[in-house]
Amino acid sequence: MGLPGTEKGSILLTSIYTIVVLTLIVLGAVTLAQLEGVMGVRHGRSLQAAYLAEGAIDMARATIFSC
């Protein structure tokens, strides 16, 4: 008492569809994780540049006003 041919085919199609959907979800999650890592690095570099610029301004003011 096996499954008729059409039911076997529908189970196969459903399985393939499920695998494709899960693969797309995983790929999306991996891409999102990579983008967040890049954004974190860029944010850190932006903060470093801002603090460096602020420090340079403070040094220039100190040099100007110490004369």
N, C-alpha and C positions, 0 to 999 in steps of 0.2 A: 504494500500500500504506500507507494511513494507519491511524491507530489507530481501533479501533471506538468507537462512541459511549460505551460504559460506561467505557472506559479514559480517554477524554478527560475525562469527568466526574470520575473519581476523581483525576486529576492536578490538575484545577481545585480540588477540595475540599482536597486535600493542600496545595496552594499557599496557599489562603486560610487554612487552619489554621496553617500555618507562619508566615505574616505576622502573624496574630493573636497567636500565642505570642511571637514576637519583639517585637511592639509592647508586650505586657504586660511582658516582661523589661526593655525600655528604660524604660518608664514607672516600673517599680519602682526601677530604678537612679537615675533622675532624682529621684524622691521621696526616696530614701535620701540622696542627695547634698545635697538641700535641708535635710533634717532634721539632718544632721551639721553643716551650716553654722550652723543656728540653735542647735544644742547647743553649738557652739564659742563663739558670741557670748555665750550665757547663762553658760557656764562662766567666760569672761573677766570678765563683769560680777560674777559671784559672788566671784571672787578679789579684784577691786577693792573690793567692799563689805567683805570680810573684812579686807583690809589697812587700809582706811579706819577701820573700827571698832577694830582693834588700835592704830592710830596715835592715835585719839582717847582710848583708855584710857591709853596711855602719856603723852599730854599731861596728862590729868586727874591721873594719879599724880604727875607732875612738879610740877604746880601745887599739889597738896595737900601734898606732902612738902617743898616749897621754903619754905613759910611757917614 
